[in-house]
Amino acid sequence: MAQDLHAEAAVAAEHFGDRLAAAVERKRSQLVVGLDPRPELLPVELRGDAHLGREQAAEACARFCRGLVDAVAPYVVAVKPQLAFFEALGADGLRAFEDVCAYARAADLLVLADGKRGDVGSTARAYASAYLERAQDRPPLADALTVNPYLGHDAIEPFLAACRRGGGGIFCVLKTSNSGGSAIQDLALSDGRPLWHEVARLVREWAEELVGERGLASVGAVVGATHPRAVGEARRLLPQSILLLPGVGAQGATPADVARAFASGPASALVTVSRSIIYAFKADGAEWRSAAGAEAARLRRDVWAVAGW
């Protein structure tokens, strides 16, 4: 048992970018599956008593996510559990979140917690501790966490410090896939640049201090695949950052829309897909695990092909 804990500590301390690059090379995949469990959308066999209360719903969601991990593990490098769907189920949901994270780690997948956390001072430190720091005899809950950089450096520094200490990573929300994001992110500065370009400059400064042996930084950025031009601009502005690219699939983007994101190497971008994989069974009527695995396998091939590596 002591040897297992020592091995976990060593893995957690290794630089996030290096761990990701090794996983991408090993699996020839840049695909991440988002875990967005909604009790009302679960397969019939899992719903059971989910309508009776939070405890039952949380257990059903955990079973769903564990089944998805089993189905997609051969084709993806990471899972991205969306915290909101677990938090909606209260304490039972958070226990399910921890269970799913541990299960994904046991399947040799990286865990990217999608919480878009961001606050100042002690609050940011608490968020960083909750998701990116070791706690007693367990490794960090996640390998990386999505954060909101629009509050400025003091809100991000605790996360950077956690990355330095524990080898974790962060993905700064930069240019989002939702249509309303442009009302703020595209605001023109006095020199004509959009606001998100200035935030990208800050992200680049933070990233330069946390570059691993593979040339990738622990500080990445979230850029919506629904904005292909922005994907290319982000790659130019952030040459060492890993780009996390949501929007392929249900939101309308295709793998071809993100091809330019991989100019810095095969592991320099990750395509995250949620609904079109985890709820694939609703489209073709296949068994839910088989449907998820088949869609993940297809997208893995498509993304690898456009990446050009």
Buried (B, 14 or more C-beta within 10 A) or exposed (E): EEEEEEEBBEEBEBBBBBBBBBBBBEBBBBBBBBBBBBBEEBBEEBBBEBEEEBBBBBBBBBBBBBBBBBBBBEBBBBBBBBBEBBEBBBEBBBBBBBBBBBBBBEBEBBBBBBBBBBBBEEEBBEBBBBBBBBEEEEBBBBBBBBBBBBEEEEBBBBBBBBBEEBBBBBBBBBBBBEEEBBEEBBEEEEEEEBBBBBBBEBBBEBBEEBBBEBBBBBBBBBBBBBBBEBBBBBBEBBBBBBBBBBBBBEBEBBBEBBBBBBBBBBBBBBBBBBBBBBBBBEEEEBEBBEBBBBBBBBBBBBBBEBBEB
